[in-house]
Amino acid sequence: PAVEPAVTRLLVSIKRLLKSLTQWSRTEVDEVHVSDVYVRLGNDFESVVAAFSVYNIEMADLLTVPDDLRKVLEQCLSEEATAGNLGLYLPNVQQIITKLLQGLRSKQSIYRRG
């Protein structure tokens, strides 16, 4: 898998996840929809890991991201779909995504220097 398209797909999946959480909080979509979006993000994450591994770029520091995200999402989605409940969990989701984005940025710079 090529690095840049894989990263782009992952970034789109992150955006979709955040959008689906907002939609969930407004009861526009259900937990199953958010879960499906999360699964897609996980698959895209695995593609990124595979793409970077071709260039021997280590991803160990980011490998817990899907599980970390899953735990927060499970807690969030077990609550009633409200903006308030999303507000309780969104900071943790954003923190995990920020870690992922910063990690991706550093991996891409290693890739581009290579």
Buried (B, 14 or more C-beta within 10 A) or exposed (E): BEBEEBBEBBBEBBEBBBEBBBBBBEEEBBBEEBBBBBEBBBEBBBBBBEBBEEEEBEBEEBEEBBEBBBEBBEEBBEBEBEEEBBEEBBEBBEEBBEBBEEBBEEBBEEBEEE
